[in-house]
């Protein structure tokens, strides 16, 4: 019997990073990542990919409401922003021997 390996993919972005949107209706917008979903390969970026949701009436809000909120966006449409410039990301070992992200444009560790 083969052993099943459940791997969660390594991503080039993580929560708290500032990213730039590369394509879609919000192209060239920048924002901070609020949440990342590695299995779906999506992320929620503050102020990007806004959608309108209609809320049903309930005990707290008897009239219902219309709410604008962020929707997840594909990670391959995002590029990390370092020092005000969008850059590609690589991984290499630092002085302590730990694998760390680095900017391919400047070569500095992130």
Buried (B, 14 or more C-beta within 10 A) or exposed (E): EEEEEEEEEEBBBEEEBBBBBBEEEBEEBBBBBBEBEBEEEBBBBEEBBEEEEEEEEEEEEEEEEEEEEBEBBBBEBBBBBBEEEBBEBEEEEEEEEEEBBBBEEEEEEB
